Amino acid sequence: MSDLERVYGLHAVEALLRHHPKRVKQVWLAEGRGDPRVRVLLELAEQARVRVGQCERREMDTWVEGVHQGVVAEVSPSQVWGEAMLEELLDRAEGPPLLLVLDGVTDPHNLGACLRTADAAGALAVIVPKDKAATLNATVRKVACGAAEVVPLVAVTNLARSLEKLQQRGLWVVGTAGEAEQVIYAQDLTGPTVLVMGAEGKGMRRLTREHCDFLVRLPMTGSVSSLNVSVATGVCLFEALRQRQAATSLS
């Protein structure tokens, strides 16, 4: 088991069986689970020739930290994309690409939520620094509800240099900052766009900020001064999606 990871939760395991069945070595179900969602998993596992076993729910509780829903899979290690693979993604992109950058987000729950939102809003990939940032693990996969298996997570050594390369390819870098003059809704997000979200509490690092073409903010009318990074990411990504769909309907 030392070379395998455990992924848990119905959505995460189902997504693995649908998109990366070769990575799944075994699926474990809690005794007594026989509902329709589990039958779907059993069918997918049978198609992929993946072994399925049963064990007591209490034993599963000792395997993972979190709500496993009676479903745990043993899989080959997580795959994080490299910078060269990002170039390939951009080469294959249809229409103006939308990329999400998370500058130093360390909470795996936030990373999982951002991956889920990125998938829903049509982002091409999520980019993170290799150091001092959350990466793929069982918690991220569980929170992402399957999005971690379909949205590439790209880890880069030097985020500022990566932003420069994206700019050279014609992408506009839009960073979020509470003190920015322009609100997100006034920014054109219909072209090739890199949306940069800062870390929890600290925001973007200085070098990252210096490599942004535009800075935008979310209008805040209540007593709180900022939103959780995953919530703010959802607002910004869906504003980009709204603008793109509106532009398409007018063309």
C-alpha positions in Angstrom: 0.0 0.0 0.0 3.0 2.4 0.4 3.0 3.3 -3.3 -0.8 3.8 -3.4 -3.1 6.7 -2.4 -6.6 6.4 -0.9 -9.3 8.5 -2.6 -12.7 8.6 -0.9 -16.2 9.8 -1.5 -18.8 8.9 -4.2 -18.1 11.7 -6.6 -14.3 11.5 -6.4 -14.2 7.7 -6.9 -16.8 7.8 -9.7 -14.8 10.4 -11.5 -11.6 8.3 -11.3 -13.4 5.3 -12.7 -14.8 7.3 -15.5 -11.8 9.3 -16.5 -8.7 7.4 -15.2 -9.8 3.8 -14.6 -6.2 2.5 -15.0 -5.2 4.4 -11.9 -7.7 2.6 -9.7 -6.4 -0.6 -8.2 -9.3 -1.5 -5.8 -12.5 -0.1 -4.6 -13.8 -0.7 -1.1 -17.5 -0.3 -0.1 -18.9 -0.2 3.3 -21.0 -3.3 4.2 -24.6 -2.7 3.5 -24.3 -0.1 0.7 -26.5 -1.1 -2.2 -28.1 2.1 -3.3 -28.3 3.2 -7.0 -25.2 5.4 -6.7 -23.2 2.4 -5.6 -24.6 0.3 -8.4 -23.2 2.8 -10.9 -19.8 2.5 -9.3 -20.0 -1.3 -9.5 -20.8 -1.1 -13.2 -17.9 1.2 -13.8 -15.6 -1.0 -11.8 -16.7 -4.1 -13.7 -16.1 -2.3 -17.1 -12.6 -1.3 -16.0 -11.9 -4.7 -14.4 -11.3 -3.2 -11.0 -11.6 -5.3 -7.9 -14.3 -4.4 -5.4 -14.2 -5.4 -1.8 -16.3 -4.8 1.3 -15.3 -3.9 4.8 -16.8 -2.4 8.0 -17.5 1.3 8.0 -15.6 1.6 11.3 -12.5 0.3 9.6 -12.9 2.8 6.8 -13.0 5.6 9.4 -9.4 4.7 10.4 -8.2 4.9 6.7 -9.1 8.5 5.9 -9.8 11.8 7.6 -13.1 13.0 6.3 -16.6 11.8 5.3 -15.9 8.9 3.0 -19.6 8.0 2.4 -18.7 4.3 2.6 -16.6 4.4 -0.6 -12.8 4.3 -0.7 -10.5 3.6 -3.6 -6.8 2.6 -3.7 -5.2 4.4 -6.6 -1.8 5.0 -8.1 -0.2 8.4 -7.0 -1.8 11.7 -8.0 -0.5 13.3 -11.2 0.3 17.0 -11.2 1.0 18.6 -14.6 4.2 20.3 -15.4 4.8 23.6 -17.2 5.5 21.9 -20.6 2.1 20.2 -20.5 0.5 23.6 -20.0 1.9 24.7 -23.3 0.3 21.6 -24.9 -3.0 22.5 -23.4 -2.8 26.0 -24.8 -1.9 24.7 -28.2 -5.1 22.5 -28.2 -7.4 25.2 -26.8 -10.5 26.0 -28.7 -11.4 29.7 -28.4 -9.9 32.1 -25.9 -8.5 30.2 -23.0 -9.3 30.9 -19.4 -6.7 30.0 -16.8 -7.0 30.2 -13.0 -3.9 30.9 -10.9 -3.9 30.4 -7.1 -1.0 32.3 -5.6 0.0 30.4 -2.5 -3.4 28.9 -1.5 -2.4 26.4 1.2 -5.8 25.0 2.4 -6.7 21.8 0.6 -10.4 22.5 1.0 -10.0 25.8 -0.8 -8.0 24.1 -3.6 -10.6 21.4 -4.0 -13.4 24.0 -4.1 -11.5 26.1 -6.7 -11.0 23.1 -8.9 -14.7 22.3 -8.8 -15.6 25.9 -9.7 -12.9 26.0 -12.4 -14.5 22.9 -14.0 -18.0 24.3 -13.9 -16.9 27.7 -15.4 -14.9 26.1 -18.2 -11.3 27.0 -17.1 -8.6 25.2 -19.1 -6.4 24.6 -16.0 -5.5 25.7 -12.5 -1.9 26.8 -11.9 -0.2 26.8 -8.5 3.3 27.3 -7.3 5.3 24.1 -6.5 6.3 25.4 -3.0 4.2 26.6 -0.1 0.9 25.8 -1.8 -1.7 23.0 -1.5 -1.4 20.1 -4.0 -3.5 17.1 -4.9 -4.4 14.8 -2.0 -7.5 12.8 -0.9 -9.1 15.9 0.8 -8.7 18.0 -2.4 -10.3 15.2 -4.5 -13.2 14.8 -2.1 -14.0 18.5 -2.0 -13.6 18.8 -5.8 -16.3 16.2 -6.3 -14.6 14.7 -9.4 -13.2 18.0 -10.9 -9.7 17.1 -9.8 -9.8 14.2 -12.3 -10.7 16.4 -15.3 -9.2 19.9 -14.6 -5.4 19.8 -14.9 -3.5 21.1 -11.9 -0.3 22.6 -13.1 2.5 23.2 -10.6 5.2 25.7 -11.7 8.6 26.5 -10.1 8.5 30.2 -10.7 5.0 31.7 -10.9 6.2 35.2 -12.1 8.2 33.7 -15.0 5.2 31.5 -15.9 3.0 34.6 -16.0 5.5 36.3 -18.3 5.4 33.3 -20.7 1.6 33.4 -20.8 1.7 37.1 -21.6 4.1 36.4 -24.4 1.5 34.0 -25.8 -1.1 36.8 -25.8 -2.9 36.1 -22.6 -4.0 39.0 -20.3 -3.2 38.6 -16.6 -6.0 39.9 -14.3 -5.2 39.9 -10.6 -7.6 40.4 -7.8 -6.8 43.0 -5.0 -9.0 44.6 -2.5 -7.6 48.1 -3.1 -8.0 48.0 -6.9 -10.0 50.8 -8.4 -11.8 48.8 -11.1 -14.5 46.2 -10.1 -14.5 42.8 -11.8 -17.7 43.5 -13.7 -16.1 46.4 -15.6 -13.1 44.3 -16.8 -13.2 42.6 -20.2 -12.7 38.9 -19.6 -13.8 37.6 -23.0 -10.3 37.3 -24.5 -7.4 35.0 -23.5 -7.4 35.5 -19.7 -5.3 34.4 -16.7 -7.3 35.1 -13.5 -5.0 35.4 -10.4 -6.4 34.9 -6.9 -4.2 35.6 -3.9 -3.6 33.4 -0.8 -6.0 33.3 2.1 -5.5 36.4 4.1 -2.3 37.6 2.5 -3.5 38.1 -1.1 -1.1 38.1 -4.1 2.6 38.2 -3.5 4.5 41.4 -4.7 6.1 39.8 -7.7 2.8 38.2 -8.8 1.1 41.6 -8.5 3.8 43.3 -10.6 3.2 40.8 -13.4 -0.6 41.6 -13.7 -1.8 43.6 -16.6 -5.0 44.6 -14.7 -6.0 44.7 -11.0 -9.7 44.2 -10.1 -11.7 43.9 -7.0 -15.1 42.6 -5.9 -17.5 45.3 -4.7 -18.1 44.8 -0.9 -21.1 46.5 0.7 -21.3 44.6 4.0 -19.2 44.7 7.2 -16.7 42.1 6.1 -13.6 43.2 4.1 -13.0 40.1 2.1 -14.4 36.7 0.9 -13.0 33.2 1.3 -10.7 32.6 -1.7 -12.8 29.8 -3.1 -16.0 32.0 -2.9 -14.2 34.9 -4.6 -12.8 32.6 -7.2 -16.4 31.4 -8.0 -17.6 35.0 -8.4 -14.8 35.9 -10.8 -14.8 32.8 -12.9 -18.6 32.9 -13.4 -18.3 36.6 -14.4 -15.8 35.5 -17.1 -18.2 32.8 -18.1 -21.2 35.2 -18.2 -19.3 37.7 -20.4 -18.1 34.9 -22.8 -21.6 33.5 -23.2 -23.0 37.0 -23.8 -20.3 37.7 -26.4 -21.0 34.4 -28.2 -24.8 35.1 -28.3 -24.1 38.5 -29.9 -21.7 37.2 -32.6 
